[in-house]
Amino acid sequence: MTFDAVQLALIQKQLDHVSRQMGWVMVKTARSPIFSQSHDFSCFVGSAEGEVVAQADGLPIHTGGAGFALRAVLQRFAGDMVPGDVFILSDPYVAGGNHLPDWTIVRPVFCADTLVAFTCNRAHQCDIGGGAVGSYNPSATEIFHEGIRLPVLKLVEAGVTRRDLWELLLLNSRQPEPMDGDLRAMLGAVAIGAQRLQKLFDELGADRSRLALEAVLAHADRMMREAIARLPDGVYEAEDVSDNDCFEARSVPVKVKLTVRGNKIALDFTGSHPQIKSFKNSSLANTTSAAFVGVMSFLGSAALPRNGGALRALEIIAPEGTVVNARAPAPVTMCTMFPAADIINACWRALAQADPQRASGSWGKCSYCGTSNSDLSQGEFGVAHWFGSSGAGAVFGRDGFNVMSQVVSMGGLALPNVENYEQIYPILVHSYEFRMNSAGAGQFRGGTGATYVVDVMAPGSYNFTGEGVRTPSGLGVNGGHEGSKGDLTIELASGEVVDTPQYGVRDFPPARLTIQSSAGGGWGDPRKRDRAAVQRDLDDGVITLDHARSLYGYTEGSVATF
C-alpha cells in the first residue's frame, strides 16, 4: 500500500498543522512567561515505533533526540496503554530526557484499539527544585543536586489525573502555582493534538495510518540522503571549546570526526573531554539532538523534513564517560546550551571543510542570569530568567541575525515582553538595545549582541551562567572577524560595581544588572562588504564611524564615492 506524492504531501501538512495547533494552545493557555512569551517548549507527533514524525517551529534542541523519550515510554509501558493515558518524564539516564527542567508529556493516540501515534510536548519548567533558583545549579556535582528526577510515569490514567502524583510534582517546585497552570496547558495541548489526529486516523484506518507515518519518515530519509550525497566523500575533523567548567577556567573541548560516505554521515565524538563534575555534561539524547541540529542546519532547506526519518542517515558515536555522553550521576542541566552549542559548532566546522561556501560564522554563546526574589510574609516567590540573546553568525550572502537567542534554539526562543515582566517581577527595565560595534565584521557581518540594563528593586539571588565571557565565542570564517565577548555586571545603589562570577549564585541587595550578550562571527573579508550595507549599519547605529573606518575602509561622503 503506497501513497503518491500529493497524498504524502497532504498527510505531512496535516501532521505539521497538528503540531502547530498544539503550540498555539501552549501560548494561549500557559501560566508562565517562559512558555506564553519566550516559547521555551516544542510540540511534536511521534510514531508508534518511537520516531518523531512532525514538529512545530519550536526549539530544535528539544526534538532531535526526542525519539529516546518515546522509546522509553514504549519500553516501560508496553502493553499497558489505553486511550486517555498521558505519560510524563524528564530523566536523561532512565527516561530519554535531555535535562531535568524539560518535562515531556506524551499521549498515545489509537485507532480501532491499535496504537498509531503519540502527541507530545516538551517544555522547560521555570523551577523544579534543586540547589539553585530556576534549577540551573552551577554548584551541582551530581544530578541529585539539580531537582526532581522523573522516570516515565503515568500522570493520567484513562482520562483521570493522578492527584497524588500531581501534588508531588508541585511540591518540588519553588513556583507551584504557575507550574500548575503550565502543566494544565501541556495536557491541553496534547489533548487537542490527539483529537485532530483522531480525525485523520479514523479516515485512513489503523493499518493505513501507520503506513502513512512510515511513508512520511521514509520520504525524509530519502531527501536527507540525497542532500548528503551532494557532499564530497571524506573525513573532516573539527572541535569547539567551552572556556570554563564552572569550577575553574579551563578548556573543555568537544571533538568530532565527521565521515561522509555516499549518502551517510558518521559523527564520531571520540576524543572529547572526559565528563566533568559540573552541570555542563550532555546526555546521549541531547547530544543526538545537537548533532542533528548541526547537520540539518548546514544541509537543510525549508523542503527538508525535520523528523526522525532524516536522522536515520546519521550514525552518532559518543563514548560513555565523556561530556557528550556522561555516566550517571553526572549533572547535566546546562547541556541544552553547553555542550550542545559546542557540538553544533564542531559539526558546522567539520562540514565547512566539505563545502566552504556554506560555512557559517559561529553564533555568540549565551550570557545568562536568573534573578529570584521572595516575599516570605506573603508566601510568594518569583524567578525571572534573563537569557542574553546573542547574535547569529553570518553566512555567504546574508548578515547574521541580530539578537537571536542561542544557536541551540535557532531563533526559536523569544525574549519575554518587557512590560509584562515588570508587572510580574520587582524590576524596571531601563534599556534593551543593540550592542553597538559588537557584530563580527565581514563581507557579511555577524549579528549584533544586545545590552540589557535592568534595575532589580528587591533583594534576591542572582544565578550567573555565562559562556563566551572569558574568550570570544562568535568566531568568524573565511576571513570574517569574531564577535564581541559577553559580559555581566552588578552595580549597587552606592555606585560600587561588583565582580560577577562566570558561573555561580550570589545574593545581592537591590541593584542594577547589566547584561551585554555576545555577538556572531562574520563571513569573508570586511573590506569586501557592500558599501551601501556599511552605510546602512552606520545609519542604524549598529556601528560607529571609527569602526566603519578602521574595519571597512569607510570614508566620509556619499555611498557612491565610498
N, C-alpha and C positions, 0 to 999 in steps of 0.2 A: 504494500500500500504506500503510494508515494504522493507527494504534493508538488504541484507545478509552482513556477516562480511567483505567480500572482498570489496563489493561496498561501505560500510560505511568507511572503511579504505582509499579507494581511494579518496572519497569525502573530508574526513578530511585532507588528504595530499594536495589536491588541494587548499583548503581554507588556510592551513598553508603557502603554497608556495606563494599564492597571498599576504598574509600579509608580507612575507619576501621581495617580489618584491617591495612593497610599501616602505619598509625600505631602500632597495638599491637605489631607486630613491631619497630619502631624503639625503642619504650620498653623492651621486654623484652630487647633484644639489644645496644643501643648501648653503647659503652665509656665515653663522656664524659658527665658530668652535664649538660652543656649540651643533650644530647638526652634522656637517660633520665629526667631530673628537670625541667629547665627547658622542655623540649619546643620548642626552637628549630628546628622543622622543619615542613614541610607535605607531605602526601601527596595526590595528585590523579590523576584519569583524564583523558586528553586524547583528542580525536577524531583521525581520520586526516587531517583538514584543518587541525589545529593550534589547536583551541579547547579550553579547559578545560570538561569536561562535568560533573564531580563532584569534590568535595573533602571531606576530613575537617575537623573543627574544629581547624585549625592556626593559622597566622599569616596574616591576610588580606593583609598587605603582600607575602607571598611569591607569592600566586596570582592576584591581579587582573590582572597583566600577564604571567603565565606563558606565555600563548599566543605571545609573542615568542620564547621559547626553543624551543617546539615547532616553530614555523615555521622557525627557524634550523636545527634538525635536519633537517627535511624538505628545505630548500633545499640543505644541504651533502651529504646522503647520499641524495638522491632516486635510486631505483633500485638502491641499494646497501645494502639492509636484508634480513636474513633472520631467522628465528626464533632466539632465543638471543643476538642482538646487544643490547648495552647502551651507551648514549652518556652522556658526561659533559661539562658545560660550566659556565662561570661568567662569562665576559667580557661586560660591559654594552655594548660597542661592536660586537662582531662575532658574538656568540652569544645575544643576547636576555636576558642576565642582568640582575640588578638591582645587586648589588655583589659584589666578588670573593669574600668569605668564604662566600657562599651558593652551594654547589655543587649543581647539578641533575643528577639521574640519570634517564634516560629509556629505557624499554624498550618496543619495539614489540610489539604483540600481533596475530597473524594468525589468519585463519580461511580454510581452503581456499586457502592461498597468497595471500590478499588482506589487505592491511594494513587493520585495522579501528580500532585504538585504540593508546594509549600508557598505560603505568603510570609514574608519575613521583613523584619525591621531591626536594624542595628543602630543604637543611639547612645551617645555619650552622656552619662548621668552626671549631674552637677557635683554630687558628693556621695561617696559610697563608704564613708568611714575611713579607717586607717589613720596613720600618724600625722597627717597634714591636711589642712583645709583644702577643699577641692580635690582631695585624693591624689594629687601629684606630690609624692613624698620623696624629696631629694635625699633624705637620710635613710631611706629604706635599704636594707641589705638582704631582706627576704620578702617573698610575695605576701607573707602574713602581715607585713607592715603596711600593705597598700590598700586594704579594705576587704570587704566581704567577697568571698570566692563562691561563685555559683557553678556547680556542675549542671548537667542537663536535668532540669526539674520540670514537673508538670504543674504549671501555675493555674491552669483552668482545665477541669475535668468534665468533658461532655457538656460544656457550656456553663459550668458552675465554678466560680472563682474560689480557690482555696484561701480562705480568710487567714488561716494560721500562717501560711507562707507569705501572704501579702503583708501582714503585720511584722513579720520577721525582716522583710526587705526594708520597710520604712524605718524600723527601729535602728537599723545600721547606717542611717544617713543623718548628717547634720541638718539637712533640709527635707524633713519628711513630708511637709505639706505640698511643696511644689513637686516632689517626686511622685506623690500620689496622683496628681493631675497628669504628670508626664507618662506614667505607666498606663493610665486610662487612655491617653492619646495613642500610645503604641498599640494597645489592644484594639482600639477602634480602627486604626489604620489597617492592621492585618485582617480584621473582620470585613471591612469594606472590600479589600483586595480579594478575599475569599468569595464574597458574593459576586463580584464581577467575573472572576474566573469560573465560578459555578455555571454561569450562563453559557460561557464558551464551551465548557466541557460537556454540558448536557446536550448541546447541539451536535458535537462531534462524537460523543460516546467515549467510554473509558479507554478502549484499545486505541482508537484513532487519536485521542487526546495525548496519550503517552507517546505515540509515534510522532505526533506533531512537535512535541517538545524536543524529541531526539533529532528531528529534522532541522529544527532551529539551531541546535548545538552543532550538528554536522556541517551546516552551512557556514557557521562561524569558523569552524575548524578548517574548512577548505579555503576560506578567504584569508585566514591568518597564514596558512602555509604558502599561499600564493605571494603574500607580502614578504615573507621570509625568503622565499626563493629568489627574489629580486636582489638580495644582498649577495656579495661575493663570499664564497666559502672561505673559511679561515678561522684562526684562533686569535681573539682580541682580549687583551688583559688591561685592567684599569682598577683604580681604587678611589675611595673618598675617605675623609678622616674627620672624626669628631675631635675637638680640641680640649676636651675635659671629660673625666669620668665621674664627675660630681664630688669627688673627694680630693682630687689633685689635678693640676693642669698637666695632662699628658695626652699623647696622641692615641686614639683608638681607631685603627684603620678597618675598613670593610674592603675586601679584595674580591674581585670576580674574574674568572677566566670564562669568556663567552665564546662558545664554539658554534659556528654556523656550518651546517652540513645539509645541503639540499634544502628541504623545506622544514627543517627542525632547528631549534636552538637549545643548547645545553648551557646552563648557567651554574658554574662551579664556584662556590664561595670558600673553598678550601684556602687556608692562609689568612682568613680574617682573624681578628684579635680574639683570644680566649674570652669567655664570658667574664664580666666584671661584677663587682659586688654591688654596684648601684643599679638604678631602675632603667638604665639605657641598654638593656638586653632585649632581644627580639624573640618572640615565639615563631615557630615554623609557619604557622598560618599567616602571621604578619609579614614575615619575610617573603612568602609566596605572593602576598598582595603587592608588596613594594616592587618586587621583581616584575610582576605582571604590569604594574603601572609604568615602570621604566621602559619595558619593551613596547607596550601598546602605544604609549605616548610618542615614542620615536617613530614607529612604523605606521601608526594608525591614521585613518581619516575618519570623517563622520560616518562613512559607509561601513567601516569595520565593526562588527558587533562586539560589544564588550561583555562577554559571558564565558561560562566555563568551557564552551567549545573552543574558543580561541586559546584557552590555557592548555589544551591538550597537546599543542605543538611545542610546549616548553618542558624541558627537564630541569629540575632545580635540585642541586646538590648543596646541602647546608649541613656541615659536620656538627654533630652534637657537641655541646660544651663550648661553643663559640658565641659571640654576640649576635649571630644570625640564627642561632638555634640553641637557646640556653636550656640547661637542665634545671628541673625543679630542685630547690625552691627559689631560684634566682628571681629577683624583682624585674618587672617588665613594663611598668606603667608608661614610661616615656617612649616606648618602642614605636608607637604610631607616628611619632615625629623623628626620633633618633633611636636606632639607626635607620629607620625607614628612608629618610631623606638621603642618607649616605648610600643606601642600596640603590635608590633610583639614580643618583648622580653617577655611581660607579657603572651602572648599566648604560647610561647615556654616553659616558666617555668611551666605553668599550665599543658600542655601536657606532660612535662617530668615526672610529678608525675604519669601519667598513664603508661608511657613507659620510665623508666630511661635510658635504653641503648641508646635511640635515643636523649638524651639530648644534647644540643649544648652550648658551651661557647658563651657568648654574643660577638657580634661584637663591635669593638670600634666605638664610635659615632663621628660625623663629626666635624672637626675643619675647619671652612670656612673663607675665606677672599676674598672679591671682591675689586679690585682696579680700579679706574677710573681716567683718565687724559684727559684734554681738551686743544686744541689749538684754542682759540676763534678767533684769527686772520684768521685762515683757516676754521673756522666753523666746526671743527672736534671734535668728542667726542668718547672715547673708554672705554669699560667696560670689564675687564678681570676677569673671575670667577676662583678662586683658591679653588677647592674642595679638602680638605685634606683627601685623600683616606685612610681609616683606614684598620686595619687588621680584618679578619674574625675570628669568634670563631671556636674552634676545635670541632670535633665530634669523636665518637668512631671509631677508625681505620684510622683517617686522620687528619693531621695538618690543622689548619685554613689557608685559602688562604692569601698570603701576599698582602698588599696594594690593597684592593679590593673594592674601593668606599664605599658606605654605605649599610647597611642591607636592606634599602627600595628598592634598585635597584638590589640587589643580584648579584653584579658584572657587571650589565649592563651599568653602567655609566663609561666611559673611560676618562683618562686624555688626554688633547689635546697634539698634537705634540709640543715639546719644541721649535724647530727651527721655526715652523710656528708662534707660539705665539710671539717669538722675532721679527719676521718680522712685525706683526700686531701692537704690543703694544710697548711702550718705556720701555722695560725690558731686563734684562740679567739674565739668569738662571745659577747660579754658580754650584748648585748641586741638584740632585734629587736621593735619595738613601734610601735603607732600614735603618730603625732606629734601631741601634744595641741595644740588650737587652730589647727591648720593648715588645716582644711577651709574653703572659701569659704562664708560664711554666706548663707542664703537661706531662702525659704519651703520649698525643698528644698535642703539643703546639699550642697556638693561632697564628694567622697570625701577622706578624710584621706591625708596622706603617711605615711611611716614614718621611724623613726630606727633606724639600724643602728650598733652600736658593736662594732668588730672589732679584736682585737689580732693584728697580723701579726708573727709571732715569729721571722722571719728577714729579713736584709737583702734588698732587691729593688727592682724598678722599679714605679712607680705610674703608670698611664695615666689621666689625668683627661679626661673628656668630659662637660661639663655644660651643659645649656640651661635657661633659666628660673632662672638663678642671679643674673644682674645685674638682670633685670626679671621681674615675675610672669608666669607662662605660663598658669595656670589662671584665665582670665578668667570673670567672671560674666555672666549675661544676664538681661534683664527685671527689673533691679533687684537681682540677686544680686551678692554680693561676690566678689572674687578670692581664690584660694587662696594659701597661703604660697609664697615662693620656695624653691628648693633650696639646699643648702649642703654643702660637702665640707671637712673639716678633718683635719689630721695633728697628733697630739701625740706628741712624742718622749719617751723614757724620762726625760729631765731635767725634763719638765713643760712644755717650750717648745712652744707651738702655732705651727706653720709655715703661712704663707700658701700656698695651693694655687692653681695656675692654673686658669682655666675650661677651657682645653684645653692639654694638654701632658704630657710624660713626665718624671718626676723619680725619682731614686734616693734611697732613704732606708734608714737602719738600722732595726732592729725598732721598730715604732711602733704607735700606736693610730689607727685610721681611723674617722672618724665621718661617715656619710652621712645627711643629712636630705633626704628626697625631697620634691619639690613636691606641692602638693595641687590638687584640682579646684575649679572655679568653681561658685558657687551659682546657683540659679534662683529669681527672684522676691524680693520684699521680706522680709527676715528677720523683721520684726515680725508677719508673717502665718503664721509657722511654727506648726504644730500644737503645742499646749502639752505634750502627752504626749511628743512627739518630742524637745523640748528637754530634758525631764526624763530621758528615756532616754539622751541623749548625756551628760548630767551623770553619771548612774549608771554609764555605761560608761567614763567617763574620757576621752571624746573632746573635751570642752570643760571649762574651769574655770568656777567660779562667777562670777568677774569677767567672763569672756567672755559667759556667758549673760545677765548683767545688761546689759552695755553694748550688745550686738548684738541680743539677742532680747527685751529688756524683762522679763527674769525677776525675779520677787520671791519671797522665801522663803515656803514654805507648801506645801500640797498642790497637786497638779496641778489639782484642781477650782477652787482660788482663784487660780491662776497666770494 
